[in-house]
């Protein structure tokens, strides 16, 4: 998913999510690293950071959180990726790699290695050290697609990259990112949406919605509602 210059017209939260996603692509990290970092940053750090600012204003205890500029928040996005590599990658990427990337893509501020180390401590404190990711919609989607390919020939036509693009776009919009609170239903719905988008309509013979309902135990009505939200709000497609 390439945004280019269009990202500058996005709201701040969407720009930061896009920044994190593009950074993950530049670093060529695994999808699990990217989605764990997105969970840490978008669902935990960013909303709690805003909440602290509303409660304390400029009296927050660390300079990185005092009316944070976009560059400071970009630093925390990179730190979220760094923490995620520590969880999923062995050996993890060096902080020097993230500093080098930050030097190239963070335009408003230059950060030292010490700043990255300090930002890691601050982020961990803001999220109360809650950095685990037990229920991953990405993992469920990946497993579900493998099962689908095993039972239906048309499963080979479902584009895995399209599914990940949908997941990225869902994160960019705050109202749709709340779908991640139910990863099983979201994974089932992403599979159906990917099927609708990437499989030629003349080959729509397999009963994909009843199948994901059977496999996941999710309600068909819930799946269809989320699919409609994905197509309407994320991809501007009606179904």
N, C-alpha and C positions, 0 to 999 in steps of 0.2 A: 504494500500500500504506500504510494508515493504522494505526498502532499505538495512539496515544493513551496513556491511563494504563497500559495493559497493559505498556508497555515497561519500567516500573520493576521488574517481576517477572522480567525477563530477566537472564541472566548478564552480567557486565561487558562481555565482548567483543561480545555480541549487542546490548547497549545502545549501544555505541559505533558499531557498524555501522549500526544504525537511526538514530542521531544524524546520521551522515554522509549517509545516504540522504535523510532528511527535510530536511537542510540543502541538499542538491542540489536538491530539489524547491522549496524556498522561493526559492532563487536562480534557478530555472528554467534551469539549465544543460543543455546537450545530453547525451544518454545517454553519449556517448564520454567526456565530462568526468567524469561520475559514476563510470563503470567504471574509468577510469584512476586516479582518486582512491582507489577501493576497492582496486585492485591495490597502489598505493603504500602505503596505510595497513594493510590487512589482511594482505597477503602479505609485506610487507617491513618496514615500520616496527614494527608492534605485536609480532610475534614476536621481532624483534631487540632491541626495548626490554626485553621480559621477560627475554631471555637476558642482557642487560647487568646487569639488577637481580640476577639469580641469581648472577652471577659477582662483581659489585662491591658489591652492597648499596647503602648510602647514600654510597659513595665515588665515585659517578659524577660526571663533571666539570661538569654543568650542573644548576641548581636545578630546571629543568622536568622532569628525569628522576629526581630524588631521591624515591623512593617516590611516584611520580606519582599524584596524585589523579585522580578521574574528570574533573574540570574541565580539568586539564592535558592529558589524553588527548583531550578534546573539542577543545581548542585545536589539537592536532596533526591531528585529523580535518579541521578547517576549513582548516588550512594545506595539507593534502594536496589539498583541492579548489582552493585558490588556485594551487598549483603546476600542477595539471592544466589550469586555465584558461589558464595561460601556454603550455602545450604546444598546446592545441587551439583557443584563441580569440584573435582579433586584432581590436581590442585586448583584452588580458586584463582581467578585473575588477580594480578597484582594491582594495588592502588595506583601505581605509576601508570598503568594502562588507562585507568579511568581519568587520571589527571591529564594525560596526553590528549585523550579524546575531548575532555572539557576545555582544554586550551584552544582547541580548534573550533568548537561549536558553541561555547558560551561566550557571547560577544561583549557583554556589559561589564564583566568582572573577571579578574585573574585570581585563581585560587591555588593556594600552596598545598603540599601534601598534608601539612598540619591542619589546614582547613577541612580537608576531606576526612581526616581522622576525628576532628571535632564534630563535624556534621554527622558522622556515624553515631557518635555517642548521643548527640541531641536527638536524632531521629529515633533511636532505640528508646530514649526516655519518653518522647512524645507518644509512641505507640505502646508504651508499657511493656516493652520487650516481646510483644506479640507478633512474631515474624513467621510462625508456622503456617502451612497451607495444607491442611488435611484433606479438604474437599475441593478438588480442582475440576472445574468444568472442562478444561482442556483435556485432562487425562480421561474423563468420562467420554468426551466426544471422540477421542482417538480410539478408545476401546470399542465404542459403539460402532464406529465406522468399520473397524476390522471385522466385527461380528456381521455387519451388514454385507460386507463383501463376501463373507463366507456362505451366506444363505441366498444371495441374489446376484445374478450376473451384472445387473444394472448398477450394483454398488461400485463397480470399477469406474463408472462414469462420474461419480460424485468427487468433486475436486476438493482435496484436503486443504490446499492453500486458500480456497474460497472460504472454507469454514473458519480458518484462522483470521482471515481478513474481517469476517463478520464479528468475531470475538474482539478484535482490535477496535472496530467501529462502535461496538456496544460500550466499550470502556470510555470512548471519547465523549459520549453524551451522558451527563449525570443521571438523567431520568431513566435511561436504559441500563446503565451500569448496575442499578439495583437488582437486575435480573440475576446477577451473580450470587445472590443470597440463596438461590435454589439451584445448585449446580447440576443436579440430575435432570430436572425439567429443562434447564437451559441447554445442556448438551443434546438432549433429545430434539429440542426445537431447532438448534443449529444444524443438526443432521438433516432434518426435514427442509429447512430453509436452503441449505446447500444443495439438496436434491432438486428443489424447485428451480433454483437459479442455474445450476450447471448441467443438469440432465436434460437432453432434448425432450420436448413435450410429447412427441410421438412415441417415446419409449416409456412413458409413465404407466406401466402396467402393474408394478409391484405395489402392494398395499403398505406403503412405508409408514403411514401414521399408525394404523393398528399394530404394525410390527414393533415400533418403538414403544408403544403403550404396553405391549405384552412383555417386552424385554426389560423395560425400566420400571414398570408398575406405576408410571405417571398417568394422570387422567388425560384422556384425549382432548377434552375441552381446554385444559390448561396448556397443553402442547400447542394446540391451534391458536390460542390467544397470544402466546409468546411468539409464534411464527408470524402472525399478523403484525405484531409490534416490531419485530425485526425487519420485515419487508417494508413496512410503512415508515417507521421512524429512522431506521438506520440506512436503508437502501432506497427509500422513496419508490417502492414498488408495491402495488396493491395485489392482494391474493384472496 
